Amino acid sequence: MESKLRMHPYAAKMLVRSVRGTPAAGLRASTCAIADLEWWTRGGSEYPDDVALTLAVLRAAGAGTGAFG
């Protein structure tokens, strides 16, 4: 089954341009942080939403990598 969610071609080009040159490990860490935030804010943890957001932003920015992974 094909997903109906699509990104506009211009937005996709801008996204690719903005991450060009970023190491794969950095992209992976940021993507994982966003996935964690999604899970945490849907009841996957006891964190309040503002704490979950703070932790996800810190992780995506590369801070505290020893604590998260």
Secondary structure, DSSP 8 states (H G I E B T S, - for coil): ---S----HHHHHHHHHHHTT--HHHHHHHHHHHHHHHHIIIIISS--HHHHHHHHHHHHTTTTHHHH-
